[in-house]
Amino acid sequence: MAPGAAHAEFRVCNGTQNLVGVAIGYRAKEGWVTEGWWQVPATTCATLIEGELQSRYYYLYAEDAARGGRWTGDVNMCVAENEFKIVGVQDCFARGFQRMGFKEYDTGRQGSWMVQLSDTPGSQEGQN
């Protein structure tokens, strides 16, 4: 990599004063996949996907560990209580998972993307 070259990745930055748990969803060869949990401490960032982004759309769900606030969307995907990687978004409950609403991010085929979570859920920004 050349000096000063941007590092390709999907990052989430926690702009709140609390620990936030984050899950991501995306389309892979085997179908829809959700993965979590990344624990992102207050005012820090975490890299969820390293390397050049392979999909145009990514889906994010996050919750504030202390206050219970959530960053959600209207795309239902499966999550589990503890660390998980789940293939498929159908029949979450029947398969022993929970179903949460993920927010869609259109990366426009950018190689990198960053999502900023703020204290006002719903106001998160996405940019490259």
URWOSUL-V671280 format. One record per run of one state. SS is the DSSP state (alpha for helix, beta for strand, coil for the rest). FROM is the first residue (numbers start at 1). TO is the last residue. If there is no record, write none. Layout:
SS	FROM	TO
SS	FROM	TO
This chain:
coil	1	8
beta	9	14
coil	15	19
beta	20	28
coil	29	30
beta	31	40
coil	41	44
beta	45	50
coil	51	56
beta	57	64
coil	65	69
beta	70	71
coil	72	74
beta	75	79
coil	80	83
beta	84	87
coil	88	97
beta	98	106
coil	107	112
beta	113	117
coil	118	124
beta	125	127
coil	128	128
